[in-house]
Amino acid sequence: HHSNEYWKFPSNLIAQKNSEVSIFSTIFKHIQRLYFAKLNHISRGDERELLTLIGSNSSFFARKLSSSAQKLTIEWLRNALLLCAQTDSELRDSNISDRQKAIELTLLEMSTTQR
């Protein structure tokens, strides 16, 4: 069952000793792909165009991504992208003292806004 695998994903990343920053980068990339899928749907693009946008050749992945994107508003996706981009920029700045806290605050803000 795929839902069990989904919930294991974050803990697997941490268990593999991935840094918070690399985990956040993975989340950011996924949000970007969801945004591309939503834009593709709005513009009535086809699967081939979506595959190009997301940099994949898996039709199954494109369909799942498209299905997930349809459950989110374009406004939520745009806001999530902006939050991720801002946090990503802050994480690249060596002056940030608590990277994990910055990531947690971003994820918290994303989770509490209407989807």
KABEL-V231644 format. One line per field, one symbol per residue. psi: psi as a letter, one per 40 degrees, with the letter a starting at -180 (. if undefined). A space follows every 50 residues. Layout:
psi->???
//
This chain:
psi->hddddddedddddddefiidddddddddddddddddddddddefiidddd dddefiehdddddddddddeeiiddddddddddddddddddeheehdgdd ddddddddddeeih.
//
